[in-house]
Amino acid sequence: MAVVAVTRLRLRDVAQLEDFLTAALALLEQAKRAAGVLGSDAIAETNSTWWTCTVWDSRASMRSFVRTDPHRATMDRLDDWCDEATFVDWEQPGSELPDWKTSHAHIVAEGQSATLTYASPANATLDFPVPVPAT
């Protein structure tokens, strides 16, 4: 079984955008090179929200990625950057990336929110709209 991991992050202050994007690009590159990754994708929405999706050959591969820098150090910065930070993972029989509607369904049904100092109400309720990529 493959393991899918989806992340949804929303910046609370656009002044953090450059720092956040620098870190995000480093993580996307890390994910592409990570042992056990079967696929990865990311989208940006117009409301300072970013979604990522990765598919892994095992939970062990996914955990190794999460525990390795720059990912580990970047996750320590979420409280500085975000007012919404939600994560979900699940197993699926195939190695294909799910569509964003499916990713959204999983994150609102099963997601876990980070504890954030300046969390929005939606961070606790997981009341997020289906992602619409920025144009």
N, CA, C and O atoms as CSV, one atom per row, in Angstrom:
chain,resi,resn,atom,element,x,y,z
A,1,MET,N,N,0.838,-1.192,0.000
A,1,MET,CA,C,0.000,0.000,0.000
A,1,MET,C,C,0.881,1.254,0.000
A,1,MET,O,O,1.881,1.326,0.715
A,2,ALA,N,N,0.497,2.216,-0.799
A,2,ALA,CA,C,1.169,3.511,-0.814
A,2,ALA,C,C,0.574,4.392,0.282
A,2,ALA,O,O,-0.564,4.187,0.703
A,3,VAL,N,N,1.344,5.364,0.735
A,3,VAL,CA,C,0.899,6.310,1.757
A,3,VAL,C,C,0.869,7.703,1.133
A,3,VAL,O,O,1.856,8.170,0.565
A,4,VAL,N,N,-0.282,8.349,1.253
A,4,VAL,CA,C,-0.470,9.707,0.752
A,4,VAL,C,C,-0.387,10.660,1.936
A,4,VAL,O,O,-0.973,10.393,2.985
A,5,ALA,N,N,0.329,11.759,1.782
A,5,ALA,CA,C,0.402,12.804,2.811
A,5,ALA,C,C,0.018,14.134,2.166
A,5,ALA,O,O,0.564,14.523,1.133
A,6,VAL,N,N,-0.937,14.822,2.801
A,6,VAL,CA,C,-1.404,16.113,2.306
A,6,VAL,C,C,-1.244,17.151,3.404
A,6,VAL,O,O,-1.540,16.893,4.571
A,7,THR,N,N,-0.777,18.317,3.018
A,7,THR,CA,C,-0.597,19.431,3.940
A,7,THR,C,C,-1.317,20.649,3.374
A,7,THR,O,O,-1.277,20.906,2.171
A,8,ARG,N,N,-1.974,21.393,4.258
A,8,ARG,CA,C,-2.593,22.665,3.890
A,8,ARG,C,C,-2.085,23.722,4.871
A,8,ARG,O,O,-2.250,23.586,6.083
A,9,LEU,N,N,-1.471,24.768,4.337
A,9,LEU,CA,C,-0.917,25.844,5.159
A,9,LEU,C,C,-1.442,27.185,4.664
A,9,LEU,O,O,-1.494,27.430,3.459
A,10,ARG,N,N,-1.831,28.052,5.595
A,10,ARG,CA,C,-2.235,29.409,5.221
A,10,ARG,C,C,-1.396,30.410,6.009
A,10,ARG,O,O,-1.303,30.342,7.234
A,11,LEU,N,N,-0.788,31.337,5.277
A,11,LEU,CA,C,0.004,32.384,5.919
A,11,LEU,C,C,-0.914,33.371,6.626
A,11,LEU,O,O,-1.971,33.735,6.112
A,12,ARG,N,N,-0.492,33.796,7.815
A,12,ARG,CA,C,-1.292,34.783,8.536
A,12,ARG,C,C,-0.877,36.204,8.198
A,12,ARG,O,O,-1.621,37.145,8.476
A,13,ASP,N,N,0.303,36.380,7.601
A,13,ASP,CA,C,0.809,37.712,7.278
A,13,ASP,C,C,1.624,37.617,5.989
A,13,ASP,O,O,2.615,36.889,5.935
A,14,VAL,N,N,1.215,38.343,4.958
A,14,VAL,CA,C,1.927,38.284,3.680
A,14,VAL,C,C,3.361,38.807,3.795
A,14,VAL,O,O,4.173,38.566,2.901
A,15,ALA,N,N,3.683,39.509,4.865
A,15,ALA,CA,C,5.056,39.958,5.076
A,15,ALA,C,C,6.005,38.765,5.233
A,15,ALA,O,O,7.215,38.906,5.052
A,16,GLN,N,N,5.463,37.602,5.568
A,16,GLN,CA,C,6.261,36.383,5.747
A,16,GLN,C,C,6.439,35.612,4.436
A,16,GLN,O,O,7.124,34.589,4.408
A,17,LEU,N,N,5.834,36.090,3.365
A,17,LEU,CA,C,5.769,35.329,2.125
A,17,LEU,C,C,7.144,34.927,1.577
A,17,LEU,O,O,7.345,33.765,1.224
A,18,GLU,N,N,8.073,35.851,1.502
A,18,GLU,CA,C,9.379,35.523,0.921
A,18,GLU,C,C,10.092,34.434,1.714
A,18,GLU,O,O,10.616,33.484,1.133
A,19,ASP,N,N,10.114,34.568,3.033
A,19,ASP,CA,C,10.746,33.571,3.901
A,19,ASP,C,C,10.051,32.216,3.769
A,19,ASP,O,O,10.704,31.177,3.680
A,20,PHE,N,N,8.727,32.243,3.758
A,20,PHE,CA,C,7.946,31.018,3.630
A,20,PHE,C,C,8.207,30.330,2.293
A,20,PHE,O,O,8.433,29.120,2.249
A,21,LEU,N,N,8.177,31.100,1.201
A,21,LEU,CA,C,8.378,30.503,-0.119
A,21,LEU,C,C,9.784,29.936,-0.291
A,21,LEU,O,O,9.962,28.905,-0.939
A,22,THR,N,N,10.760,30.589,0.272
A,22,THR,CA,C,12.124,30.063,0.218
A,22,THR,C,C,12.184,28.682,0.873
A,22,THR,O,O,12.770,27.749,0.326
A,23,ALA,N,N,11.573,28.569,2.043
A,23,ALA,CA,C,11.539,27.280,2.743
A,23,ALA,C,C,10.707,26.258,1.973
A,23,ALA,O,O,11.097,25.096,1.863
A,24,ALA,N,N,9.568,26.683,1.443
A,24,ALA,CA,C,8.683,25.768,0.714
A,24,ALA,C,C,9.376,25.189,-0.512
A,24,ALA,O,O,9.252,23.996,-0.789
A,25,LEU,N,N,10.100,26.020,-1.243
A,25,LEU,CA,C,10.810,25.522,-2.422
A,25,LEU,C,C,11.890,24.511,-2.042
A,25,LEU,O,O,12.103,23.526,-2.749
A,26,ALA,N,N,12.565,24.757,-0.928
A,26,ALA,CA,C,13.571,23.798,-0.454
A,26,ALA,C,C,12.918,22.457,-0.105
A,26,ALA,O,O,13.490,21.398,-0.366
A,27,LEU,N,N,11.730,22.505,0.481
A,27,LEU,CA,C,11.033,21.261,0.832
A,27,LEU,C,C,10.554,20.515,-0.408
A,27,LEU,O,O,10.615,19.287,-0.457
A,28,LEU,N,N,10.082,21.250,-1.405
A,28,LEU,CA,C,9.661,20.591,-2.642
A,28,LEU,C,C,10.832,19.879,-3.306
A,28,LEU,O,O,10.686,18.765,-3.810
A,29,GLU,N,N,11.986,20.522,-3.305
A,29,GLU,CA,C,13.190,19.878,-3.854
A,29,GLU,C,C,13.597,18.665,-3.017
A,29,GLU,O,O,13.976,17.627,-3.560
A,30,GLN,N,N,13.516,18.804,-1.701
A,30,GLN,CA,C,13.838,17.684,-0.826
A,30,GLN,C,C,12.909,16.508,-1.108
A,30,GLN,O,O,13.360,15.365,-1.192
A,31,ALA,N,N,11.616,16.783,-1.254
A,31,ALA,CA,C,10.646,15.718,-1.503
A,31,ALA,C,C,10.939,14.999,-2.823
A,31,ALA,O,O,10.842,13.773,-2.890
A,32,LYS,N,N,11.290,15.732,-3.852
A,32,LYS,CA,C,11.573,15.119,-5.155
A,32,LYS,C,C,12.737,14.140,-5.082
A,32,LYS,O,O,12.768,13.156,-5.821
A,33,ARG,N,N,13.700,14.405,-4.188
A,33,ARG,CA,C,14.904,13.570,-4.062
A,33,ARG,C,C,14.795,12.516,-2.967
A,33,ARG,O,O,15.681,11.670,-2.846
A,34,ALA,N,N,13.738,12.547,-2.173
A,34,ALA,CA,C,13.640,11.680,-0.996
A,34,ALA,C,C,13.487,10.213,-1.379
A,34,ALA,O,O,12.796,9.869,-2.338
A,35,ALA,N,N,14.140,9.374,-0.615
A,35,ALA,CA,C,13.988,7.933,-0.800
A,35,ALA,C,C,12.541,7.535,-0.518
A,35,ALA,O,O,11.970,7.912,0.506
A,36,GLY,N,N,11.965,6.777,-1.427
A,36,GLY,CA,C,10.616,6.259,-1.222
A,36,GLY,C,C,9.501,7.133,-1.751
A,36,GLY,O,O,8.340,6.727,-1.697
A,37,VAL,N,N,9.801,8.321,-2.263
A,37,VAL,CA,C,8.733,9.170,-2.794
A,37,VAL,C,C,8.310,8.632,-4.164
A,37,VAL,O,O,9.148,8.318,-5.008
A,38,LEU,N,N,7.017,8.533,-4.362
A,38,LEU,CA,C,6.465,8.034,-5.614
A,38,LEU,C,C,5.859,9.156,-6.452
A,38,LEU,O,O,5.613,8.984,-7.646
A,39,GLY,N,N,5.621,10.303,-5.822
A,39,GLY,CA,C,5.076,11.449,-6.529
A,39,GLY,C,C,4.885,12.608,-5.582
A,39,GLY,O,O,4.743,12.421,-4.374
A,40,SER,N,N,4.882,13.825,-6.141
A,40,SER,CA,C,4.654,15.011,-5.320
A,40,SER,C,C,4.029,16.098,-6.177
A,40,SER,O,O,4.239,16.164,-7.388
A,41,ASP,N,N,3.257,16.948,-5.516
A,41,ASP,CA,C,2.625,18.075,-6.193
A,41,ASP,C,C,2.344,19.146,-5.151
A,41,ASP,O,O,2.294,18.867,-3.953
A,42,ALA,N,N,2.162,20.366,-5.617
A,42,ALA,CA,C,1.827,21.489,-4.735
A,42,ALA,C,C,1.020,22.499,-5.536
A,42,ALA,O,O,1.210,22.655,-6.742
A,43,ILE,N,N,0.118,23.178,-4.843
A,43,ILE,CA,C,-0.623,24.267,-5.478
A,43,ILE,C,C,-0.706,25.441,-4.511
A,43,ILE,O,O,-0.654,25.281,-3.292
A,44,ALA,N,N,-0.835,26.616,-5.098
A,44,ALA,CA,C,-1.046,27.837,-4.328
A,44,ALA,C,C,-2.445,28.344,-4.634
A,44,ALA,O,O,-2.913,28.280,-5.771
A,45,GLU,N,N,-3.107,28.851,-3.593
A,45,GLU,CA,C,-4.412,29.479,-3.775
A,45,GLU,C,C,-4.255,30.992,-3.635
A,45,GLU,O,O,-3.222,31.478,-3.176
A,46,THR,N,N,-5.275,31.718,-4.029
A,46,THR,CA,C,-5.200,33.175,-3.993
A,46,THR,C,C,-5.263,33.754,-2.587
A,46,THR,O,O,-4.926,34.922,-2.399
A,47,ASN,N,N,-5.680,32.982,-1.603
A,47,ASN,CA,C,-5.831,33.501,-0.235
A,47,ASN,C,C,-4.643,33.137,0.655
A,47,ASN,O,O,-4.820,32.840,1.836
A,48,SER,N,N,-3.433,33.160,0.089
A,48,SER,CA,C,-2.206,32.839,0.827
A,48,SER,C,C,-2.230,31.445,1.431
A,48,SER,O,O,-1.735,31.220,2.536
A,49,THR,N,N,-2.811,30.518,0.691
A,49,THR,CA,C,-2.913,29.132,1.140
A,49,THR,C,C,-2.163,28.231,0.171
A,49,THR,O,O,-2.255,28.392,-1.046
A,50,TRP,N,N,-1.424,27.285,0.726
A,50,TRP,CA,C,-0.641,26.329,-0.058
A,50,TRP,C,C,-0.998,24.921,0.347
A,50,TRP,O,O,-1.152,24.620,1.530
A,51,TRP,N,N,-1.129,24.060,-0.646
A,51,TRP,CA,C,-1.385,22.637,-0.447
A,51,TRP,C,C,-0.214,21.853,-1.022
A,51,TRP,O,O,0.323,22.204,-2.072
A,52,THR,N,N,0.178,20.791,-0.327
A,52,THR,CA,C,1.152,19.857,-0.876
A,52,THR,C,C,0.574,18.456,-0.787
A,52,THR,O,O,-0.241,18.154,0.085
A,53,CYS,N,N,1.011,17.612,-1.705
A,53,CYS,CA,C,0.602,16.212,-1.688
A,53,CYS,C,C,1.804,15.380,-2.102
A,53,CYS,O,O,2.443,15.658,-3.116
A,54,THR,N,N,2.102,14.374,-1.321
A,54,THR,CA,C,3.165,13.432,-1.659
A,54,THR,C,C,2.635,12.017,-1.502
A,54,THR,O,O,1.765,11.750,-0.673
A,55,VAL,N,N,3.172,11.120,-2.307
A,55,VAL,CA,C,2.842,9.698,-2.199
A,55,VAL,C,C,4.149,8.959,-1.936
A,55,VAL,O,O,5.165,9.193,-2.590
A,56,TRP,N,N,4.086,8.054,-0.951
A,56,TRP,CA,C,5.277,7.351,-0.473
A,56,TRP,C,C,5.098,5.847,-0.601
A,56,TRP,O,O,3.976,5.340,-0.597
A,57,ASP,N,N,6.220,5.140,-0.715
A,57,ASP,CA,C,6.151,3.681,-0.786
A,57,ASP,C,C,5.887,3.036,0.573
A,57,ASP,O,O,5.529,1.861,0.645
A,58,SER,N,N,6.065,3.814,1.664
A,58,SER,CA,C,5.830,3.273,3.010
A,58,SER,C,C,5.744,4.410,4.022
A,58,SER,O,O,6.184,5.529,3.758
A,59,ARG,N,N,5.180,4.109,5.166
A,59,ARG,CA,C,5.160,5.092,6.257
A,59,ARG,C,C,6.586,5.384,6.734
A,59,ARG,O,O,6.895,6.509,7.127
A,60,ALA,N,N,7.438,4.383,6.699
A,60,ALA,CA,C,8.824,4.591,7.129
A,60,ALA,C,C,9.516,5.632,6.242
A,60,ALA,O,O,10.244,6.484,6.751
A,61,SER,N,N,9.302,5.576,4.941
A,61,SER,CA,C,9.892,6.569,4.032
A,61,SER,C,C,9.339,7.957,4.326
A,61,SER,O,O,10.089,8.933,4.374
A,62,MET,N,N,8.020,8.043,4.523
A,62,MET,CA,C,7.411,9.334,4.824
A,62,MET,C,C,7.965,9.897,6.129
A,62,MET,O,O,8.313,11.076,6.195
A,63,ARG,N,N,8.049,9.077,7.155
A,63,ARG,CA,C,8.568,9.541,8.449
A,63,ARG,C,C,10.025,9.975,8.352
A,63,ARG,O,O,10.425,10.954,8.983
A,64,SER,N,N,10.808,9.265,7.579
A,64,SER,CA,C,12.212,9.647,7.402
A,64,SER,C,C,12.310,11.042,6.783
A,64,SER,O,O,13.121,11.861,7.217
A,65,PHE,N,N,11.494,11.308,5.779
A,65,PHE,CA,C,11.459,12.636,5.162
A,65,PHE,C,C,11.061,13.702,6.170
A,65,PHE,O,O,11.713,14.742,6.266
A,66,VAL,N,N,9.998,13.453,6.917
A,66,VAL,CA,C,9.484,14.432,7.883
A,66,VAL,C,C,10.528,14.757,8.953
A,66,VAL,O,O,10.597,15.891,9.429
A,67,ARG,N,N,11.324,13.788,9.324
A,67,ARG,CA,C,12.296,13.961,10.417
A,67,ARG,C,C,13.650,14.476,9.951
A,67,ARG,O,O,14.571,14.613,10.757
A,68,THR,N,N,13.779,14.762,8.657
A,68,THR,CA,C,15.056,15.194,8.094
A,68,THR,C,C,14.981,16.668,7.710
A,68,THR,O,O,13.966,17.132,7.191
A,69,ASP,N,N,16.071,17.403,7.972
A,69,ASP,CA,C,16.134,18.792,7.535
A,69,ASP,C,C,16.304,18.834,6.016
A,69,ASP,O,O,16.982,17.974,5.453
A,70,PRO,N,N,15.709,19.806,5.350
A,70,PRO,CA,C,15.131,21.015,5.905
A,70,PRO,C,C,13.683,20.883,6.384
A,70,PRO,O,O,13.154,21.813,6.994
A,71,HIS,N,N,13.025,19.730,6.117
A,71,HIS,CA,C,11.618,19.600,6.520
A,71,HIS,C,C,11.434,19.801,8.021
A,71,HIS,O,O,10.577,20.576,8.444
A,72,ARG,N,N,12.223,19.116,8.811
A,72,ARG,CA,C,12.066,19.179,10.273
A,72,ARG,C,C,12.195,20.619,10.784
A,72,ARG,O,O,11.363,21.072,11.571
A,73,ALA,N,N,13.211,21.323,10.351
A,73,ALA,CA,C,13.427,22.698,10.810
A,73,ALA,C,C,12.330,23.635,10.305
A,73,ALA,O,O,11.937,24.567,11.007
A,74,THR,N,N,11.844,23.394,9.111
A,74,THR,CA,C,10.792,24.237,8.558
A,74,THR,C,C,9.495,24.072,9.342
A,74,THR,O,O,8.797,25.056,9.586
A,75,MET,N,N,9.168,22.874,9.733
A,75,MET,CA,C,7.932,22.647,10.492
A,75,MET,C,C,7.971,23.368,11.838
A,75,MET,O,O,6.929,23.733,12.381
A,76,ASP,N,N,9.155,23.567,12.365
A,76,ASP,CA,C,9.286,24.326,13.617
A,76,ASP,C,C,8.914,25.796,13.435
A,76,ASP,O,O,8.702,26.499,14.424
A,77,ARG,N,N,8.832,26.271,12.203
A,77,ARG,CA,C,8.521,27.672,11.921
A,77,ARG,C,C,7.042,27.917,11.630
A,77,ARG,O,O,6.638,29.066,11.448
A,78,LEU,N,N,6.234,26.872,11.583
A,78,LEU,CA,C,4.820,27.043,11.231
A,78,LEU,C,C,4.103,28.038,12.142
A,78,LEU,O,O,3.263,28.809,11.678
A,79,ASP,N,N,4.424,28.025,13.409
A,79,ASP,CA,C,3.760,28.945,14.337
A,79,ASP,C,C,4.102,30.400,14.016
A,79,ASP,O,O,3.290,31.292,14.262
A,80,ASP,N,N,5.281,30.648,13.475
A,80,ASP,CA,C,5.669,31.998,13.068
A,80,ASP,C,C,4.903,32.449,11.827
A,80,ASP,O,O,4.568,33.626,11.693
A,81,TRP,N,N,4.632,31.523,10.933
A,81,TRP,CA,C,4.100,31.859,9.624
A,81,TRP,C,C,2.584,31.724,9.478
A,81,TRP,O,O,1.952,32.527,8.792
A,82,CYS,N,N,2.008,30.723,10.113
A,82,CYS,CA,C,0.657,30.290,9.730
A,82,CYS,C,C,-0.416,30.589,10.773
A,82,CYS,O,O,-0.149,30.656,11.974
A,83,ASP,N,N,-1.645,30.768,10.268
A,83,ASP,CA,C,-2.816,30.762,11.143
A,83,ASP,C,C,-3.676,29.526,10.878
A,83,ASP,O,O,-4.665,29.285,11.572
A,84,GLU,N,N,-3.289,28.751,9.871
A,84,GLU,CA,C,-3.900,27.452,9.592
A,84,GLU,C,C,-2.811,26.510,9.111
A,84,GLU,O,O,-2.052,26.840,8.200
A,85,ALA,N,N,-2.736,25.342,9.723
A,85,ALA,CA,C,-1.759,24.319,9.341
A,85,ALA,C,C,-2.364,22.960,9.656
A,85,ALA,O,O,-2.520,22.585,10.818
A,86,THR,N,N,-2.699,22.232,8.603
A,86,THR,CA,C,-3.410,20.968,8.763
A,86,THR,C,C,-2.734,19.894,7.924
A,86,THR,O,O,-2.223,20.163,6.837
A,87,PHE,N,N,-2.740,18.673,8.448
A,87,PHE,CA,C,-2.043,17.552,7.828
A,87,PHE,C,C,-2.932,16.321,7.870
A,87,PHE,O,O,-3.741,16.158,8.783
A,88,VAL,N,N,-2.777,15.470,6.888
A,88,VAL,CA,C,-3.480,14.189,6.893
A,88,VAL,C,C,-2.647,13.201,6.082
A,88,VAL,O,O,-1.935,13.584,5.154
A,89,ASP,N,N,-2.746,11.939,6.446
A,89,ASP,CA,C,-2.162,10.898,5.607
A,89,ASP,C,C,-3.089,9.689,5.622
A,89,ASP,O,O,-3.832,9.467,6.578
A,90,TRP,N,N,-3.029,8.919,4.552
A,90,TRP,CA,C,-3.845,7.709,4.442
A,90,TRP,C,C,-3.162,6.748,3.480
A,90,TRP,O,O,-2.269,7.118,2.718
A,91,GLU,N,N,-3.608,5.514,3.544
A,91,GLU,CA,C,-3.083,4.484,2.646
A,91,GLU,C,C,-4.025,4.307,1.471
A,91,GLU,O,O,-5.242,4.442,1.596
A,92,GLN,N,N,-3.427,3.996,0.313
A,92,GLN,CA,C,-4.215,3.697,-0.877
A,92,GLN,C,C,-3.501,2.611,-1.667
A,92,GLN,O,O,-2.283,2.464,-1.558
A,93,PRO,N,N,-4.247,1.847,-2.461
A,93,PRO,CA,C,-3.623,0.729,-3.175
A,93,PRO,C,C,-2.663,1.160,-4.288
A,93,PRO,O,O,-1.675,0.467,-4.529
A,94,GLY,N,N,-2.916,2.262,-4.963
A,94,GLY,CA,C,-2.075,2.684,-6.078
A,94,GLY,C,C,-1.093,3.771,-5.695
A,94,GLY,O,O,-1.190,4.362,-4.620
A,95,SER,N,N,-0.142,4.032,-6.588
A,95,SER,CA,C,0.893,5.019,-6.311
A,95,SER,C,C,0.608,6.382,-6.939
A,95,SER,O,O,1.454,7.276,-6.887
A,96,GLU,N,N,-0.568,6.547,-7.529
A,96,GLU,CA,C,-0.884,7.805,-8.185
A,96,GLU,C,C,-1.239,8.889,-7.171
A,96,GLU,O,O,-1.742,8.607,-6.084
A,97,LEU,N,N,-0.964,10.136,-7.553
A,97,LEU,CA,C,-1.356,11.274,-6.723
A,97,LEU,C,C,-2.877,11.434,-6.783
A,97,LEU,O,O,-3.455,11.369,-7.868
A,98,PRO,N,N,-3.527,11.641,-5.652
A,98,PRO,CA,C,-4.967,11.896,-5.694
A,98,PRO,C,C,-5.235,13.293,-6.254
A,98,PRO,O,O,-4.351,14.150,-6.245
A,99,ASP,N,N,-6.451,13.518,-6.740
A,99,ASP,CA,C,-6.794,14.866,-7.177
A,99,ASP,C,C,-7.018,15.737,-5.944
A,99,ASP,O,O,-7.117,15.230,-4.827
A,100,TRP,N,N,-7.098,17.056,-6.155
A,100,TRP,CA,C,-7.198,17.981,-5.025
A,100,TRP,C,C,-8.548,17.875,-4.316
A,100,TRP,O,O,-8.632,18.143,-3.117
A,101,LYS,N,N,-9.595,17.493,-5.027
A,101,LYS,CA,C,-10.907,17.299,-4.384
A,101,LYS,C,C,-10.836,16.140,-3.393
A,101,LYS,O,O,-11.379,16.233,-2.292
A,102,THR,N,N,-10.176,15.058,-3.770
A,102,THR,CA,C,-9.998,13.915,-2.872
A,102,THR,C,C,-9.118,14.292,-1.684
A,102,THR,O,O,-9.404,13.920,-0.546
A,103,SER,N,N,-8.051,15.031,-1.955
A,103,SER,CA,C,-7.171,15.486,-0.869
A,103,SER,C,C,-7.938,16.355,0.119
A,103,SER,O,O,-7.779,16.218,1.332
A,104,HIS,N,N,-8.766,17.243,-0.403
A,104,HIS,CA,C,-9.594,18.094,0.452
A,104,HIS,C,C,-10.535,17.240,1.304
A,104,HIS,O,O,-10.658,17.469,2.508
A,105,ALA,N,N,-11.191,16.272,0.697
A,105,ALA,CA,C,-12.130,15.418,1.445
A,105,ALA,C,C,-11.429,14.728,2.615
A,105,ALA,O,O,-11.988,14.642,3.708
A,106,HIS,N,N,-10.225,14.242,2.396
A,106,HIS,CA,C,-9.481,13.586,3.475
A,106,HIS,C,C,-9.068,14.577,4.556
A,106,HIS,O,O,-9.164,14.268,5.743
A,107,ILE,N,N,-8.613,15.759,4.164
A,107,ILE,CA,C,-8.110,16.698,5.172
A,107,ILE,C,C,-9.243,17.226,6.051
A,107,ILE,O,O,-9.037,17.442,7.245
A,108,VAL,N,N,-10.445,17.441,5.483
A,108,VAL,CA,C,-11.537,17.936,6.326
A,108,VAL,C,C,-12.160,16.816,7.155
A,108,VAL,O,O,-12.724,17.084,8.216
A,109,ALA,N,N,-12.072,15.576,6.700
A,109,ALA,CA,C,-12.655,14.460,7.445
A,109,ALA,C,C,-11.714,13.886,8.496
A,109,ALA,O,O,-12.158,13.455,9.560
A,110,GLU,N,N,-10.410,13.878,8.201
A,110,GLU,CA,C,-9.457,13.156,9.056
A,110,GLU,C,C,-8.239,13.972,9.462
A,110,GLU,O,O,-7.367,13.466,10.168
A,111,GLY,N,N,-8.166,15.222,9.031
A,111,GLY,CA,C,-6.961,16.018,9.240
A,111,GLY,C,C,-6.688,16.347,10.695
A,111,GLY,O,O,-7.582,16.330,11.541
A,112,GLN,N,N,-5.441,16.644,10.957
A,112,GLN,CA,C,-4.991,17.086,12.271
A,112,GLN,C,C,-4.393,18.477,12.111
A,112,GLN,O,O,-3.554,18.711,11.241
A,113,SER,N,N,-4.835,19.387,12.957
A,113,SER,CA,C,-4.330,20.755,12.903
A,113,SER,C,C,-3.188,20.951,13.876
A,113,SER,O,O,-3.179,20.395,14.975
A,114,ALA,N,N,-2.224,21.752,13.454
A,114,ALA,CA,C,-1.131,22.132,14.346
A,114,ALA,C,C,-1.656,23.097,15.402
A,114,ALA,O,O,-2.608,23.839,15.162
A,115,THR,N,N,-1.037,23.078,16.550
A,115,THR,CA,C,-1.335,24.056,17.585
A,115,THR,C,C,-0.581,25.328,17.231
A,115,THR,O,O,0.649,25.345,17.175
A,116,LEU,N,N,-1.338,26.390,16.994
A,116,LEU,CA,C,-0.755,27.656,16.547
A,116,LEU,C,C,-1.153,28.782,17.488
A,116,LEU,O,O,-2.286,28.822,17.967
A,117,THR,N,N,-0.238,29.686,17.752
A,117,THR,CA,C,-0.508,30.822,18.641
A,117,THR,C,C,-1.615,31.709,18.098
A,117,THR,O,O,-2.463,32.170,18.862
A,118,TYR,N,N,-1.624,31.957,16.799
A,118,TYR,CA,C,-2.594,32.871,16.182
A,118,TYR,C,C,-3.514,32.111,15.221
A,118,TYR,O,O,-3.768,32.565,14.105
A,119,ALA,N,N,-4.001,30.974,15.655
A,119,ALA,CA,C,-4.836,30.123,14.804
A,119,ALA,C,C,-6.170,30.781,14.472
A,119,ALA,O,O,-6.789,31.432,15.315
A,120,SER,N,N,-6.593,30.600,13.241
A,120,SER,CA,C,-7.921,31.047,12.833
A,120,SER,C,C,-8.948,30.042,13.367
A,120,SER,O,O,-8.577,28.925,13.729
A,121,PRO,N,N,-10.227,30.418,13.423
A,121,PRO,CA,C,-11.249,29.452,13.834
A,121,PRO,C,C,-11.291,28.217,12.925
A,121,PRO,O,O,-11.560,27.112,13.397
A,122,ALA,N,N,-11.031,28.394,11.639
A,122,ALA,CA,C,-11.061,27.268,10.706
A,122,ALA,C,C,-9.965,26.249,10.995
A,122,ALA,O,O,-10.098,25.084,10.621
A,123,ASN,N,N,-8.888,26.663,11.648
A,123,ASN,CA,C,-7.818,25.719,11.977
A,123,ASN,C,C,-8.330,24.613,12.888
A,123,ASN,O,O,-7.885,23.470,12.787
A,124,ALA,N,N,-9.251,24.941,13.768
A,124,ALA,CA,C,-9.805,23.942,14.684
A,124,ALA,C,C,-10.959,23.159,14.064
A,124,ALA,O,O,-11.107,21.965,14.324
A,125,THR,N,N,-11.776,23.821,13.248
A,125,THR,CA,C,-12.966,23.173,12.693
A,125,THR,C,C,-12.700,22.438,11.386
A,125,THR,O,O,-13.520,21.629,10.952
A,126,LEU,N,N,-11.569,22.711,10.760
A,126,LEU,CA,C,-11.219,22.154,9.444
A,126,LEU,C,C,-12.251,22.520,8.387
A,126,LEU,O,O,-12.497,21.760,7.450
A,127,ASP,N,N,-12.843,23.679,8.546
A,127,ASP,CA,C,-13.848,24.167,7.608
A,127,ASP,C,C,-13.144,24.920,6.480
A,127,ASP,O,O,-13.124,26.150,6.445
A,128,PHE,N,N,-12.568,24.145,5.559
A,128,PHE,CA,C,-11.791,24.704,4.463
A,128,PHE,C,C,-12.515,24.472,3.137
A,128,PHE,O,O,-13.121,23.419,2.942
A,129,PRO,N,N,-12.460,25.430,2.239
A,129,PRO,CA,C,-13.023,25.190,0.905
A,129,PRO,C,C,-12.134,24.267,0.089
A,129,PRO,O,O,-10.949,24.109,0.381
A,130,VAL,N,N,-12.711,23.666,-0.928
A,130,VAL,CA,C,-11.934,22.862,-1.868
A,130,VAL,C,C,-10.892,23.778,-2.504
A,130,VAL,O,O,-11.214,24.907,-2.874
A,131,PRO,N,N,-9.656,23.317,-2.638
A,131,PRO,CA,C,-8.624,24.188,-3.191
A,131,PRO,C,C,-8.888,24.583,-4.641
A,131,PRO,O,O,-9.283,23.768,-5.475
A,132,VAL,N,N,-8.656,25.862,-4.904
A,132,VAL,CA,C,-8.753,26.402,-6.256
A,132,VAL,C,C,-7.406,27.033,-6.561
A,132,VAL,O,O,-7.063,28.058,-5.973
A,133,PRO,N,N,-6.638,26.447,-7.463
A,133,PRO,CA,C,-5.311,26.995,-7.755
A,133,PRO,C,C,-5.380,28.444,-8.215
A,133,PRO,O,O,-6.297,28.842,-8.935
A,134,ALA,N,N,-4.389,29.226,-7.784
A,134,ALA,CA,C,-4.288,30.624,-8.204
A,134,ALA,C,C,-4.032,30.671,-9.705
A,134,ALA,O,O,-3.391,29.782,-10.265
A,135,THR,N,N,-4.527,31.692,-10.333
A,135,THR,CA,C,-4.311,31.819,-11.779
A,135,THR,C,C,-3.404,32.983,-12.084
A,135,THR,O,O,-3.109,33.247,-13.249
